[in-house]
Amino acid sequence: MITDADKEGLARRDSIRAEGKLPRLDWDHELAKLGAAKHARVFEAVFQLERPRFNRWINEGEGFFAKMGRWSAARQIVKSELQAGVLKSE
């Protein structure tokens, strides 16, 4: 999911660091961080789209901790469906 534009941006940042006599970037580490950030943004966007599917169930919980537990479970369900490539939208 890393694009050529991402690699060009990283190369630009690395050359600026080299000009400033700073340590060079560890490309593997930087690309891994970039990929993880992109995955997190995709998950948050998908969860926002899928959240209406769980709203009634979450709100049926009694008390803050019950609702928080259901919200967390809903996130885990969406994450597992996203990893499996099958979202069960209603």
C-alpha positions in Angstrom: 0.0 0.0 0.0 3.1 2.2 -0.1 3.0 4.4 -3.2 5.8 5.9 -5.3 4.8 9.3 -4.0 5.4 8.0 -0.4 8.9 6.8 -1.4 9.7 10.1 -3.1 8.6 12.0 0.0 10.8 9.7 2.1 13.7 10.3 -0.3 13.2 14.0 0.0 13.2 13.9 3.8 16.3 11.8 3.8 18.2 14.2 1.5 17.2 17.1 3.7 18.5 15.3 6.7 21.8 14.5 4.9 22.2 18.2 3.9 21.7 19.1 7.6 24.4 16.6 8.6 21.8 14.6 10.5 21.6 10.8 10.6 20.0 9.2 7.6 16.6 7.7 7.9 16.1 3.9 8.3 14.0 3.3 5.2 12.6 -0.1 6.4 11.5 1.5 9.7 10.0 4.6 8.1 8.1 2.6 5.5 6.8 0.3 8.2 5.6 3.3 10.2 4.0 4.8 7.1 2.2 1.5 6.3 0.9 1.1 9.8 -0.4 4.7 9.9 -2.2 4.1 6.6 -3.8 0.8 7.9 -4.9 2.7 11.0 -6.6 5.4 8.9 -8.3 2.8 6.7 -9.6 1.0 9.8 -10.9 4.2 11.4 -12.7 5.2 8.2 -14.3 1.7 7.8 -15.3 1.6 11.5 -17.1 5.0 11.1 -19.0 3.6 8.1 -19.9 0.4 9.9 -20.7 2.0 13.3 -24.5 2.6 12.6 -24.8 -1.2 12.3 -23.8 -1.5 16.0 -25.3 1.7 17.5 -28.5 0.1 18.9 -26.6 -2.9 20.4 -24.0 -0.6 22.0 -26.7 1.7 23.5 -28.6 -1.3 25.0 -25.7 -1.8 27.4 -26.5 -0.6 30.9 -23.9 1.8 32.3 -20.7 3.3 30.9 -18.5 0.2 31.2 -21.1 -2.1 29.5 -21.4 0.4 26.6 -17.6 0.7 26.4 -17.2 -3.0 26.3 -19.7 -3.3 23.5 -18.1 -0.5 21.6 -14.7 -2.3 21.9 -16.3 -5.6 20.8 -17.8 -3.8 17.8 -14.4 -2.5 16.8 -12.9 -6.0 17.1 -15.7 -7.4 14.9 -15.1 -4.8 12.2 -11.3 -5.4 12.4 -11.7 -9.1 12.0 -14.1 -8.7 9.1 -11.7 -6.2 7.5 -8.8 -8.6 7.8 -10.9 -11.4 6.3 -12.1 -9.1 3.5 -15.7 -9.6 4.3 -17.8 -6.8 5.9 -21.3 -7.7 7.0 -23.0 -4.4 6.3 -26.7 -4.3 6.8 
